[in-house]
């Protein structure tokens, strides 16, 4: 089970292992799918733990961002790692997720975006 919380602003925060391996990717992706289905209208923050960003984690983050975008839900990523922030933006073009250094910054950005859309 993924560590999850919902802020008082209604933002769903999902914590992911930055070093997610290929064996846990499918299970993690399914868990995220279920969470996003049950919190469809909530903005989402994907918080990556410290550590080197694995290709499986990049794939899982990309999938979650795509699911959110397809559902019309705003999403962002939080990671303290400059390398991870750079990797998440490479090759994503216009589909690059918003990447922040802290949860409060991401929640504030998503709350403003969600408020403007309402």
Number of C-alpha atoms within 10 A of each C-alpha: 7 13 9 15 13 15 9 7 12 17 23 23 24 19 17 20 19 22 17 22 13 13 9 12 16 13 13 18 17 13 14 23 16 12 16 21 13 10 16 16 17 22 24 27 27 23 26 23 17 14 14 15 21 16 16 19 24 17 16 20 23 17 15 21 24 17 18 22 14 10 13 13 19 23 27 24 24 25 21 17 18 10 11 20 19 10 14 20 15 9 9 11 8 7 12 15 21 18 22 21 15 13 18 11 13 24 24 13 17 24 18 11 14 17 9 8 8 5
